[in-house]
Amino acid sequence: MSQTQIKLLEVKQWLSKGTEHAIEPLQEKARSLLKEIKERVNDAIDSNQKILQNSQSEMDKGNPKTYRFARNANKFAEGLIGTLSSLKLSDSTQYESLRVLSEELERTCASADQLRRSAYPYISPYFIFDRRRLDVFIKRLYDIAKEFGGFLTSKYAVVKTADDAYSHVDKLAQTLDDTKRNEESLSQTEEKVLLLEKEITETKEKLLLMRSRSEFHELAKLDQRTDELRAEVKHHLRHLQKPFCKLQSLSRSGEVAVPPDEIRKLEEYLEDPLVALAAEDNGYSTLRSILTKLDSTIAQGKLKLKVTRLRKAQDQINAVLGKNSLDQLQKNGQEALAQRRQLLSSEATRTLQSELLQFQRQLEALQKEYEFATARSKALKSDQMKLKEKTEHLRKELEGKILQLTRKNVHIILTT
């Protein structure tokens, strides 16, 4: 079978010309049925109006023999008029609109029949001619509803297929618009990702350049020196960490008397032993006092630790108190920390640190923005794939419906 190529923008016009010989007679028949439905609904309403008027006249007479029957007839007519008037009638010949109308008409006929069955026993034997006249019009309405439903089911399916095809043209056009907008957003996002990558690289280079300045180089050397000294002090006091914590607990419980200033200094030694040692006067008298109390507490058996831990702790206590093992470390620490403070207090270093902090914050902000942009780019790429799949699916469905309507093998060209 040869294939016909048609641009999407031309599909509706081409399809309309190709199917008008089959669809127009059906639409004309649908319009005729709609007109007849409206007439029969209006006839049924007019017939009910007759019952409404006659029953009201009978009620106005006040005859006790007929009043209750007239009231029932009046209420029935009023209710049926409301049911019939609620039916939404339009001139649309689209299949979906007619399908909805057919369902509503079927429900209306069922409701009218239910109202008649419920009300007639309480109206009889009065208003018999009005009721017979109404029954004729209700029957005609039921007949046209049945004919209308059968027409939609058996003959109007081709119009449904045509309506679906036109709907697919609109959906396909909308999907193409969505795809275009998505492509534009993706392009803008990818450009932003590239720009952010460039800005991040430039900012990192600026940070590296700043950190290569002599002030930071000297500061880095001092930081490394203080870290080494901190590790040495910790090593010299490594077996005293647990005993220090135990001494704190004993002090809080009142089992061992430790002055407040020594408690504070003990906390400093547990937090940062290098800074605590350097802050003391030469000879670190406070630490010596703490160690003396700790040694006494161990001797009194108040400090509950394993024998090996206690022995190692006592060895370090003796090394500090008897051999002055921390003298050189205290001197070196004081010198290193003093040099660091002096360097940090200089105007040039403060300015550089401020600029460095600013660039670091700028880099963090750029990296967060970059993460967001890359995530959005990934989401847009995923959406793009879904839109392309949807486009292809809609195109195949549209081509299938056109084949069904025209018996022609058509290829839809999506480009405008």
Helices and strands as residue ranges (DSSP letters): E 3-7, G 8-10, H 11-61, H 67-85, H 95-119, G 120-122, H 128-154, H 157-211, H 214-236, G 238-240, H 241-253, H 260-271, H 273-279, H 285-299, H 307-323, H 327-345, H 347-406, E 409-413
